[in-house]
């Protein structure tokens, strides 16, 4: 087990180096000049040169890359050209909001997706099953950002049930920063106003984010449930007179969840991509929001920082998935 | 996957036209497939004759017709610059289809070339190509495309380039697997024994037989590429206003969602219908051509 983890971590380093080289090369060979853009219209040539030197962009490309990587190893991801603050500090500020949103979306995805999958499987080819297939197909065919807008229009605009922007009401004082995740922080501080408000604010973005993956999970649980239900041990447990409920929940579901776990790991990547869109629509001040602002201003250090951060999370999420997988199913040995 | 490959030789016995007829016959039997094909056909038709049927000029600004709701004169209403949203959406479908076509052609050709090289050569070259694809696949595609697009600078061409860059590894993988299995076939050996050159064997004997899973994957990818390109434009990294690109239209329209709901709603609906159609079609085609491959949702 230890060897597998070590191998994966080494692989992570390779992925990060590969991704960083690609992003670095692409961003430095294109005609767009971030320094000129940052310096403003009226900058004199020597000002631009100064700025270029400050960001180390006057050196040859391979050397720039090596400097960048050695800085990262020292915990310095460079300075954002747009916010003029260290990228690491920016990430620290924006990331908790994204982590919170993604985890709530993941929870919604599992809490709704697994029961729906079970129901679809037990009622195969009935109305419920057809409905879940249609919703699933709609889920993968719908632009996430459009769904978010429709929810804003309906739930906030027409019905007024839930807020549609930001993380908290303007009237509510945010909890002191412990984890940066408002739900957890407000519970820790027993700040119930902040808790209520942050829960209300997170529902719409989290539901939007979860919707596409929800569909995929439902169908996955359904098909692996159907596989499991056809097995001999299900017939045996029915034959020995177990209640249907027990057969489904204890015997079929437990085995059906194994392939679903792999899918969850992959969906984390999808959710992180979705964060970029959802955070823009719901003005959610997370890493996606930060990244998109940086992208439209060609803020290379920030773009590189966020890209590397997300690559790490994704590779780690898949590692955790694989470990869970072998834990759930002792027949699988990771090698 | 391996099951799908075993099915290949049987298919080879059918002639091409017979196979096409069989595919059509089976597709006709499924109502979802017929629905999907009809939607795809309509969208293609609209995109093709777009300029002829669009009732208004898609980019001409006229503030006297600003924010008109849906009506007989403007079915989808008008936007913040008084432009007819239906006309813009018609041009938008055209752009979406062109974008998907460009991305997939680049991704598929690069993928097939790299995959064939890897599968045919094996050894270190194979290893190198596969490790490169691993690297791409170890990353959420949308975010990598965003990072590339951002590094290249905003614009539709750059967005297409960025998406193609993250899309080809999937095809390289699939092409490699196909080439690897077909390489062992008797007819390939026969071709080699009569002295055919590698390139000729690959192009004439291997690739034609490797195509059906690649075609299935392509049809299922049309929807995803349309969504990804729209997402990039929505974030301001793809097509720029006033281009009537659907994602960009939603991006500007989202500011008015609460007061003038139709401005972002209809462009989104058009994307939705378009992608739904291609997904239905892709699912059905997969059932017929390559039953072992997993569906988008099933």
Interface residues (C-beta under 8 A of the other chain):
Chain A: X11 X14 X15 X18 X19 X22 X23 X26 X27 X30 X31 X32 X133 X136 X137 X138 X139 X140 X141 X142 X143 X144 X145 X146 X149 X150 X152 X153 X156 X157 X215 X216 X219 X223 X269 X270 X272 X273 X274 X276 X277 X280 X281 X291 X292 X294 X295 X296 X298 X300 X303 X306 X307 X310 X311 X314 X315 X318
Chain B: X132 X135 X138 X139 X140 X141 X142 X143 X144 X146 X147 X148 X149 X150 X151 X152 X153 X154 X223 X227 X230 X231 X234 X235 X236 X237 X247 X250 X254 X257 X258 X261 X264 X265 X268 X269 X271 X272 X275 X276 X279 X280 X296 X297 X298
